[in-house]
């Protein structure tokens, strides 16, 4: 029996071994790729910026008095010269009337002094009076005329002070919240702030670029690696905090020629049209500064990049036809493509489809669909394969 049982066990083992098969090899995942190639791309510098009004005016009290009324609606557009506040004018009006009366009296005195001179002139020629008396009358007339001129100047000053009781807008723009209310005492000496006016069409956007980056750009321009525009205009585009893009581009209009000692940065400023008032003063935005063209740059489609904390990653096809993850350093995004600063080289095949189905080391199969050419035409090596 033992030999029989041993034979049966051997038969079972042989049948089990013959029935077991190795697991099938994974099927290659069909993917589409693009071949990385050097090309001329925009030299884009991304910086945070802050919106500023083109002009800002602080409306301050130029006379001392009690505010009687606010004459404008807060937060509305106003024109230059429009009344904003009225300060109680009664005290200054009385001072003006007093000065006007003094001017009238001084004019009467001056007229009398001129009449005396006119009477003395023929008498001094006939030696009826002494020359000293005539000279004294002439000096009195001149003193009276000077007094008239002095009081006239005082009247002009009183008129200005009276006019300042109606506080007017120095510039056109958007008027902010009133800083004083009716019944408040405002002072000329302290220059009490009453309101602010900001011109927000157009607007400025200010940036701060590291001095080392400015030096790097200058060296690249000198070496011919970056070509600036012939018209010397540097275009700037803005992105709001919610990711939407501001539709109107602006242009750099100011570049500081000194470095801030505290921050080590250089100040830049761009001017943007703001017809619909979408850009608000004090708002923080993200700017893309198009500083010329970079020769021999590299880009990859946005769909091929997975963003990480340190930059991004892409899948490339290695020499064995498998997917390999490659970390890359990203620059700015231009027209749906990321500018690659490092991590890729010309000729790398970057996978742009089925990224969710592949893992590092997985076999892949290039299945690009040619577009815009006949089957008999060869595919270009610099595009999709």
The 8 nearest C-alpha neighbors of each residue, nearest first, counted from 0:
[[1, 3, 2, 4, 5, 6, 7, 8],
 [0, 2, 4, 3, 5, 6, 7, 8],
 [3, 1, 5, 4, 0, 6, 7, 8],
 [2, 4, 6, 0, 1, 5, 7, 8],
 [5, 3, 7, 1, 6, 2, 0, 8],
 [6, 4, 2, 8, 3, 7, 1, 9],
 [5, 7, 3, 9, 4, 8, 2, 10],
 [6, 8, 10, 4, 9, 5, 3, 11],
 [9, 7, 11, 5, 10, 6, 4, 12],
 [8, 10, 6, 12, 7, 11, 13, 5],
 [9, 11, 7, 13, 8, 12, 14, 6],
 [12, 10, 8, 14, 9, 13, 15, 7],
 [13, 11, 15, 9, 14, 10, 16, 8],
 [12, 14, 10, 16, 15, 11, 17, 9],
 [13, 15, 17, 11, 12, 16, 18, 10],
 [16, 14, 12, 18, 13, 17, 11, 19],
 [17, 15, 13, 19, 18, 14, 12, 20],
 [16, 18, 14, 15, 19, 13, 20, 12],
 [17, 19, 15, 16, 14, 20, 13, 12],
 [20, 18, 16, 17, 15, 21, 14, 22],
 [21, 19, 22, 18, 17, 16, 23, 15],
 [20, 22, 23, 19, 24, 18, 17, 16],
 [23, 21, 20, 24, 25, 19, 26, 18],
 [24, 22, 25, 21, 26, 20, 27, 19],
 [23, 25, 26, 22, 21, 27, 362, 361],
 [26, 24, 23, 27, 362, 361, 28, 22],
 [25, 27, 28, 24, 362, 363, 23, 361],
 [28, 26, 363, 362, 364, 29, 25, 361],
 [27, 29, 363, 364, 30, 26, 362, 357],
 [30, 28, 364, 366, 365, 363, 27, 31],
 [31, 29, 365, 352, 366, 364, 353, 28],
 [30, 32, 367, 352, 366, 351, 365, 350],
 [33, 31, 350, 349, 351, 383, 348, 384],
 [32, 34, 383, 349, 348, 382, 384, 35],
 [33, 35, 348, 346, 347, 382, 381, 383],
 [34, 36, 345, 346, 347, 33, 348, 297],
 [37, 35, 345, 381, 346, 34, 38, 297],
 [36, 38, 295, 296, 297, 345, 35, 39],
 [39, 37, 295, 296, 40, 36, 294, 297],
 [38, 40, 294, 295, 293, 296, 292, 41],
 [39, 41, 293, 292, 296, 38, 42, 294],
 [42, 40, 292, 43, 293, 291, 289, 39],
 [41, 43, 292, 293, 290, 291, 289, 40],
 [44, 42, 289, 288, 41, 287, 331, 290],
 [45, 43, 288, 287, 46, 289, 42, 331],
 [44, 46, 287, 286, 288, 43, 331, 47],
 [47, 45, 286, 285, 48, 44, 287, 206],
 [48, 46, 285, 284, 286, 206, 283, 45],
 [49, 47, 206, 284, 205, 283, 204, 285],
 [48, 50, 283, 204, 205, 282, 281, 284],
 [49, 51, 204, 280, 281, 282, 203, 279],
 [52, 50, 280, 203, 204, 202, 281, 49],
 [53, 51, 199, 202, 54, 198, 280, 197],
 [52, 54, 202, 198, 203, 199, 51, 201],
 [55, 53, 198, 52, 197, 56, 199, 196],
 [54, 56, 197, 196, 198, 52, 57, 53],
 [57, 55, 196, 195, 58, 197, 54, 170],
 [58, 56, 195, 59, 194, 196, 55, 192],
 [57, 59, 194, 193, 195, 192, 56, 60],
 [60, 58, 192, 191, 193, 190, 57, 61],
 [59, 61, 191, 190, 187, 62, 185, 186],
 [62, 60, 187, 163, 59, 190, 63, 186],
 [63, 61, 187, 60, 186, 163, 64, 160],
 [64, 62, 186, 187, 185, 61, 60, 65],
 [63, 65, 185, 184, 86, 87, 62, 66],
 [64, 66, 184, 87, 86, 183, 182, 67],
 [67, 65, 86, 181, 182, 183, 68, 85],
 [66, 68, 181, 86, 85, 87, 182, 65],
 [69, 67, 85, 181, 84, 66, 70, 86],
 [68, 70, 84, 71, 83, 85, 181, 67],
 [69, 71, 83, 84, 68, 82, 72, 85],
 [72, 70, 83, 69, 73, 82, 84, 75],
 [73, 71, 75, 74, 70, 174, 69, 83],
 [72, 74, 176, 75, 175, 174, 71, 177],
 [73, 75, 175, 174, 173, 72, 176, 76],
 [76, 74, 173, 73, 174, 72, 77, 175],
 [77, 75, 173, 172, 174, 74, 78, 171],
 [76, 78, 171, 172, 173, 75, 174, 81],
 [79, 77, 171, 81, 80, 172, 170, 76],
 [78, 80, 170, 171, 168, 169, 81, 77],
 [81, 79, 168, 167, 169, 78, 82, 170],
 [80, 82, 167, 168, 79, 78, 83, 77],
 [83, 81, 167, 166, 84, 70, 165, 80],
 [82, 84, 70, 71, 167, 166, 69, 81],
 [85, 83, 69, 166, 70, 68, 165, 82],
 [84, 86, 165, 68, 67, 164, 66, 166],
 [85, 87, 66, 164, 67, 65, 88, 64],
 [86, 88, 65, 67, 89, 64, 66, 85],
 [89, 87, 91, 90, 164, 92, 86, 161],
 [90, 88, 92, 91, 87, 93, 94, 161],
 [91, 89, 93, 92, 88, 94, 87, 64],
 [92, 90, 94, 93, 88, 89, 161, 95],
 [91, 93, 89, 95, 90, 94, 88, 96],
 [92, 94, 96, 90, 95, 91, 97, 89],
 [95, 93, 91, 97, 92, 96, 98, 90],
 [94, 96, 92, 98, 157, 93, 97, 91],
 [95, 97, 99, 93, 94, 98, 100, 92],
 [98, 96, 94, 100, 99, 95, 93, 101],
 [97, 99, 101, 95, 100, 96, 154, 102],
 [98, 100, 96, 102, 97, 101, 95, 154],
 [101, 99, 103, 97, 102, 98, 96, 104],
 [100, 102, 98, 104, 99, 103, 105, 97],
 [103, 101, 105, 99, 100, 104, 150, 106],
 [102, 104, 100, 106, 101, 105, 107, 99],
 [105, 103, 101, 107, 102, 106, 108, 100],
 [104, 106, 102, 108, 147, 107, 103, 101],
 [105, 107, 109, 103, 108, 104, 147, 102],
 [108, 106, 110, 104, 105, 109, 111, 103],
 [109, 107, 105, 111, 106, 110, 112, 143],
 [108, 110, 143, 106, 112, 107, 111, 144],
 [111, 109, 107, 113, 112, 108, 106, 114],
 [110, 112, 114, 108, 109, 113, 107, 115],
 [111, 113, 140, 109, 115, 114, 110, 108],
 [114, 112, 116, 110, 115, 111, 140, 117],
 [113, 115, 117, 111, 112, 116, 118, 110],
 [116, 114, 118, 112, 117, 113, 119, 111],
 [115, 117, 113, 119, 114, 118, 136, 137],
 [116, 118, 114, 115, 120, 119, 113, 121],
 [117, 119, 115, 116, 120, 114, 121, 122],
 [120, 118, 122, 116, 117, 121, 133, 123],
 [119, 121, 117, 122, 123, 118, 116, 124],
 [122, 120, 124, 123, 119, 125, 118, 117],
 [123, 121, 127, 119, 125, 124, 120, 128],
 [122, 124, 126, 128, 125, 120, 121, 127],
 [123, 125, 121, 122, 126, 120, 127, 128],
 [126, 124, 122, 127, 123, 121, 128, 120],
 [127, 125, 123, 128, 124, 122, 129, 130],
 [126, 128, 122, 125, 123, 129, 124, 121],
 [129, 127, 123, 126, 122, 130, 132, 133],
 [128, 130, 131, 132, 123, 126, 133, 127],
 [129, 131, 133, 132, 134, 123, 128, 126],
 [130, 132, 134, 129, 133, 135, 128, 136],
 [133, 131, 135, 130, 134, 129, 136, 128],
 [134, 132, 130, 136, 131, 135, 119, 137],
 [133, 135, 137, 131, 136, 132, 130, 138],
 [134, 136, 138, 132, 133, 137, 139, 131],
 [137, 135, 139, 133, 134, 138, 116, 140],
 [136, 138, 134, 140, 135, 139, 116, 133],
 [139, 137, 141, 135, 140, 136, 142, 134],
 [138, 140, 142, 136, 137, 141, 143, 135],
 [141, 139, 112, 143, 137, 138, 142, 113],
 [140, 142, 144, 138, 143, 139, 145, 137],
 [143, 141, 139, 145, 140, 144, 138, 146],
 [142, 144, 109, 146, 140, 141, 145, 139],
 [145, 143, 147, 141, 146, 142, 109, 140],
 [146, 144, 148, 142, 147, 143, 149, 141],
 [145, 147, 143, 149, 144, 148, 142, 150],
 [146, 148, 144, 150, 105, 145, 149, 106],
 [147, 149, 151, 145, 146, 150, 152, 144],
 [150, 148, 146, 152, 151, 147, 145, 153],
 [149, 151, 153, 147, 152, 102, 148, 154],
 [152, 150, 154, 148, 153, 149, 147, 155],
 [153, 151, 155, 149, 154, 150, 156, 148],
 [152, 154, 150, 156, 151, 155, 157, 149],
 [153, 155, 157, 151, 152, 156, 98, 158],
 [156, 154, 158, 152, 157, 153, 159, 151],
 [155, 157, 153, 159, 158, 154, 160, 152],
 [158, 156, 154, 160, 95, 159, 155, 161],
 [157, 159, 155, 161, 156, 160, 154, 162],
 [160, 158, 162, 156, 161, 157, 163, 155],
 [161, 159, 157, 163, 162, 158, 156, 62],
 [160, 162, 158, 159, 163, 164, 91, 157],
 [161, 163, 159, 164, 160, 165, 158, 166],
 [164, 162, 160, 165, 161, 166, 61, 159],
 [163, 165, 86, 162, 161, 85, 88, 166],
 [166, 164, 85, 163, 84, 162, 167, 86],
 [165, 167, 84, 83, 82, 163, 164, 85],
 [168, 166, 82, 80, 81, 83, 165, 169],
 [167, 169, 80, 79, 81, 170, 82, 83],
 [168, 170, 79, 80, 167, 56, 171, 58],
 [171, 169, 79, 168, 172, 78, 56, 80],
 [170, 172, 78, 79, 77, 198, 168, 169],
 [171, 173, 198, 197, 76, 77, 196, 174],
 [172, 174, 76, 197, 196, 75, 198, 74],
 [175, 173, 196, 74, 75, 195, 73, 76],
 [176, 174, 74, 195, 73, 196, 194, 177],
 [175, 177, 73, 178, 194, 74, 174, 195],
 [178, 176, 194, 179, 193, 175, 73, 180],
 [177, 179, 193, 194, 176, 192, 180, 195],
 [180, 178, 193, 177, 183, 181, 192, 194],
 [179, 181, 183, 182, 178, 66, 177, 69],
 [180, 182, 66, 67, 68, 183, 69, 179],
 [181, 183, 66, 65, 67, 180, 184, 68],
 [184, 182, 66, 181, 65, 180, 179, 185],
 [183, 185, 65, 64, 66, 182, 186, 63],
 [186, 184, 63, 191, 64, 60, 65, 183],
 [187, 185, 63, 189, 188, 191, 190, 62],
 [186, 188, 62, 61, 63, 190, 189, 60],
 [187, 189, 186, 190, 63, 61, 62, 191],
 [188, 190, 186, 187, 191, 185, 60, 192],
 [191, 189, 187, 60, 59, 188, 186, 192],
 [190, 192, 59, 60, 189, 185, 186, 193],
 [193, 191, 59, 194, 58, 190, 178, 60],
 [192, 194, 178, 59, 58, 179, 177, 191],
 [195, 193, 177, 58, 178, 192, 57, 175],
 [196, 194, 57, 175, 56, 58, 174, 197],
 [195, 197, 174, 56, 173, 55, 172, 175],
 [198, 196, 55, 173, 172, 54, 52, 199],
 [197, 199, 172, 54, 52, 53, 200, 173],
 [200, 198, 52, 202, 201, 197, 53, 273],
 [201, 199, 273, 202, 198, 274, 272, 276],
 [200, 202, 272, 273, 199, 271, 53, 270],
 [203, 201, 52, 199, 53, 271, 200, 270],
 [202, 204, 270, 51, 269, 53, 50, 52],
 [203, 205, 50, 269, 49, 268, 51, 48],
 [204, 206, 268, 48, 49, 267, 203, 269],
 [207, 205, 48, 267, 266, 268, 47, 208],
 [206, 208, 266, 265, 264, 267, 209, 205],
 [207, 209, 264, 265, 210, 266, 206, 212],
 [210, 208, 264, 212, 211, 265, 263, 213],
 [209, 211, 264, 213, 212, 265, 263, 214],
 [210, 212, 214, 209, 213, 215, 264, 208],
 [213, 211, 215, 214, 209, 210, 216, 208],
 [212, 214, 210, 216, 215, 211, 217, 209],
 [213, 215, 211, 217, 212, 216, 218, 210],
 [216, 214, 212, 218, 213, 217, 211, 219],
 [217, 215, 219, 213, 218, 214, 212, 220],
 [218, 216, 214, 220, 219, 215, 221, 213],
 [217, 219, 221, 215, 220, 216, 222, 214],
 [220, 218, 216, 222, 224, 217, 221, 225],
 [221, 219, 225, 217, 223, 218, 222, 224],
 [220, 222, 218, 219, 223, 217, 224, 225],
 [223, 221, 219, 220, 224, 218, 225, 217],
 [224, 222, 220, 225, 221, 219, 226, 294],
 [223, 225, 219, 222, 294, 220, 293, 226],
 [226, 224, 293, 220, 292, 223, 219, 291],
 [227, 225, 292, 291, 220, 223, 293, 228],
 [228, 226, 291, 225, 292, 290, 229, 231],
 [227, 229, 231, 230, 291, 232, 226, 233],
 [228, 230, 231, 227, 232, 226, 291, 233],
 [231, 229, 232, 228, 227, 233, 291, 234],
 [232, 230, 228, 229, 233, 227, 291, 290],
 [233, 231, 230, 234, 250, 228, 251, 229],
 [234, 232, 250, 251, 290, 289, 231, 235],
 [233, 235, 250, 289, 249, 288, 232, 248],
 [234, 236, 288, 249, 250, 287, 248, 289],
 [237, 235, 248, 287, 286, 249, 288, 234],
 [236, 238, 286, 245, 285, 244, 287, 284],
 [239, 237, 244, 285, 243, 245, 284, 242],
 [238, 240, 284, 241, 242, 243, 244, 285],
 [239, 241, 242, 284, 238, 283, 285, 243],
 [242, 240, 239, 243, 238, 244, 284, 285],
 [243, 241, 239, 240, 238, 244, 285, 284],
 [244, 242, 239, 238, 241, 245, 240, 237],
 [245, 243, 238, 237, 246, 239, 242, 236],
 [244, 246, 237, 238, 247, 243, 239, 236],
 [245, 247, 244, 248, 236, 237, 243, 238],
 [246, 248, 245, 249, 272, 271, 236, 273],
 [249, 247, 236, 235, 246, 271, 234, 250],
 [250, 248, 271, 235, 270, 234, 269, 236],
 [249, 251, 234, 269, 233, 235, 270, 252],
 [250, 252, 269, 233, 268, 253, 270, 234],
 [253, 251, 269, 268, 250, 270, 254, 267],
 [254, 252, 268, 267, 251, 255, 269, 266],
 [255, 253, 267, 266, 256, 268, 252, 265],
 [254, 256, 266, 257, 265, 267, 253, 258],
 [257, 255, 254, 258, 265, 266, 253, 267],
 [256, 258, 255, 265, 259, 266, 264, 260],
 [259, 257, 265, 264, 263, 260, 210, 256],
 [258, 260, 263, 264, 261, 262, 265, 257],
 [261, 259, 263, 262, 258, 264, 257, 265],
 [260, 262, 259, 263, 264, 258, 265, 209],
 [263, 261, 264, 259, 260, 258, 209, 265],
 [264, 262, 259, 260, 258, 261, 210, 209],
 [265, 263, 209, 210, 208, 262, 259, 258],
 [264, 266, 258, 208, 207, 210, 255, 209],
 [265, 267, 207, 255, 206, 254, 208, 264],
 [268, 266, 254, 206, 253, 205, 207, 255],
 [267, 269, 205, 253, 204, 251, 252, 206],
 [270, 268, 251, 250, 204, 252, 203, 249],
 [269, 271, 203, 249, 250, 202, 204, 252],
 [272, 270, 249, 202, 201, 273, 203, 269],
 [273, 271, 201, 274, 200, 202, 270, 247],
 [272, 274, 200, 201, 276, 275, 271, 202],
 [275, 273, 276, 200, 272, 201, 277, 199],
 [274, 276, 277, 273, 278, 200, 272, 199],
 [277, 275, 273, 278, 274, 279, 200, 199],
 [278, 276, 275, 279, 273, 274, 245, 199],
 [279, 277, 276, 273, 280, 50, 282, 202],
 [278, 280, 282, 277, 281, 50, 276, 199],
 [281, 279, 51, 50, 282, 52, 278, 199],
 [280, 282, 50, 49, 51, 279, 283, 52],
 [283, 281, 50, 280, 49, 279, 284, 278],
 [282, 284, 49, 48, 50, 281, 47, 285],
 [285, 283, 239, 48, 238, 47, 49, 240],
 [286, 284, 47, 238, 237, 48, 46, 239],
 [287, 285, 237, 46, 45, 236, 47, 288],
 [286, 288, 45, 236, 235, 44, 43, 237],
 [287, 289, 235, 44, 43, 290, 234, 286],
 [290, 288, 43, 234, 42, 291, 233, 235],
 [291, 289, 42, 233, 288, 43, 227, 292],
 [290, 292, 227, 226, 42, 228, 289, 41],
 [291, 293, 41, 42, 226, 225, 40, 227],
 [294, 292, 225, 42, 40, 39, 41, 224],
 [293, 295, 39, 296, 224, 225, 292, 38],
 [296, 294, 37, 38, 39, 293, 297, 40],
 [295, 297, 37, 38, 294, 39, 40, 293],
 [298, 296, 37, 339, 338, 36, 38, 295],
 [297, 299, 338, 339, 337, 336, 296, 300],
 [298, 300, 337, 336, 301, 338, 303, 339],
 [301, 299, 336, 302, 303, 337, 335, 298],
 [300, 302, 336, 303, 304, 335, 337, 299],
 [301, 303, 300, 304, 351, 352, 305, 299],
 [304, 302, 351, 301, 300, 313, 350, 305],
 [305, 303, 313, 301, 302, 312, 311, 306],
 [304, 306, 312, 311, 313, 307, 303, 302],
 [307, 305, 311, 310, 304, 312, 308, 309],
 [308, 306, 311, 310, 309, 305, 312, 326],
 [307, 309, 310, 306, 311, 305, 312, 328],
 [310, 308, 307, 311, 328, 306, 326, 327],
 [311, 309, 307, 328, 308, 329, 306, 327],
 [310, 312, 306, 307, 305, 327, 326, 304],
 [313, 311, 326, 305, 325, 327, 304, 306],
 [312, 314, 304, 325, 324, 303, 305, 315],
 [315, 313, 324, 323, 350, 349, 322, 325],
 [314, 316, 349, 323, 348, 322, 350, 317],
 [317, 315, 322, 321, 320, 348, 323, 349],
 [316, 318, 319, 320, 321, 323, 315, 322],
 [317, 319, 320, 316, 321, 322, 323, 315],
 [320, 318, 317, 321, 316, 362, 322, 360],
 [321, 319, 317, 318, 316, 362, 363, 322],
 [322, 320, 362, 361, 360, 316, 319, 363],
 [321, 323, 316, 360, 359, 361, 315, 314],
 [324, 322, 359, 315, 314, 360, 316, 317],
 [323, 325, 314, 313, 359, 315, 312, 322],
 [324, 326, 313, 312, 314, 323, 327, 315],
 [327, 325, 312, 311, 342, 313, 324, 328],
 [328, 326, 342, 311, 312, 341, 329, 325],
 [329, 327, 341, 310, 340, 339, 342, 311],
 [330, 328, 339, 340, 310, 338, 327, 337],
 [329, 331, 338, 339, 340, 337, 332, 328],
 [330, 332, 338, 337, 43, 333, 45, 329],
 [331, 333, 337, 336, 338, 335, 334, 330],
 [334, 332, 336, 335, 331, 337, 338, 41],
 [333, 335, 336, 332, 337, 300, 301, 331],
 [334, 336, 333, 301, 332, 300, 337, 302],
 [337, 335, 300, 301, 333, 332, 299, 334],
 [338, 336, 332, 299, 298, 301, 331, 339],
 [337, 339, 298, 330, 331, 329, 332, 297],
 [340, 338, 329, 298, 297, 341, 330, 328],
 [339, 341, 328, 329, 330, 338, 342, 297],
 [340, 342, 328, 339, 327, 343, 329, 344],
 [343, 341, 327, 326, 328, 325, 344, 340],
 [344, 342, 341, 347, 327, 345, 339, 35],
 [343, 345, 347, 346, 35, 342, 36, 297],
 [346, 344, 36, 35, 347, 37, 343, 34],
 [345, 347, 35, 34, 36, 344, 348, 381],
 [348, 346, 35, 34, 345, 344, 349, 315],
 [347, 349, 34, 315, 33, 316, 32, 346],
 [348, 350, 315, 32, 33, 314, 347, 34],
 [349, 351, 32, 314, 315, 31, 352, 303],
 [350, 352, 303, 32, 31, 302, 349, 354],
 [351, 353, 354, 30, 31, 350, 303, 32],
 [354, 352, 355, 356, 30, 357, 351, 29],
 [353, 355, 352, 356, 357, 351, 350, 303],
 [354, 356, 353, 357, 358, 352, 351, 28],
 [357, 355, 353, 354, 358, 28, 352, 361],
 [356, 358, 354, 355, 361, 353, 359, 28],
 [357, 359, 361, 360, 322, 356, 323, 355],
 [358, 360, 323, 322, 361, 324, 357, 321],
 [359, 361, 322, 321, 323, 358, 362, 357],
 [360, 362, 321, 358, 322, 359, 357, 363],
 [363, 361, 321, 27, 320, 322, 360, 28],
 [364, 362, 27, 28, 321, 29, 320, 361],
 [363, 365, 29, 27, 28, 30, 366, 362],
 [366, 364, 30, 31, 29, 367, 363, 32],
 [367, 365, 31, 30, 29, 364, 368, 384],
 [366, 368, 31, 384, 365, 369, 32, 383],
 [367, 369, 370, 366, 31, 384, 383, 365],
 [370, 368, 367, 372, 371, 378, 384, 374],
 [371, 369, 372, 368, 373, 367, 374, 378],
 [370, 372, 369, 373, 374, 368, 376, 378],
 [373, 371, 370, 376, 374, 369, 375, 378],
 [372, 374, 375, 376, 371, 370, 369, 377],
 [375, 373, 376, 372, 377, 369, 378, 370],
 [374, 376, 373, 377, 372, 378, 369, 371],
 [375, 377, 373, 374, 372, 378, 379, 369],
 [378, 376, 375, 379, 374, 373, 372, 380],
 [377, 379, 380, 376, 384, 369, 382, 383],
 [380, 378, 381, 382, 377, 383, 384, 376],
 [379, 381, 382, 378, 34, 384, 383, 346],
 [380, 382, 379, 34, 36, 35, 383, 33],
 [383, 381, 380, 34, 33, 379, 384, 35],
 [384, 382, 33, 32, 34, 367, 381, 380],
 [383, 367, 32, 33, 382, 378, 34, 380]]
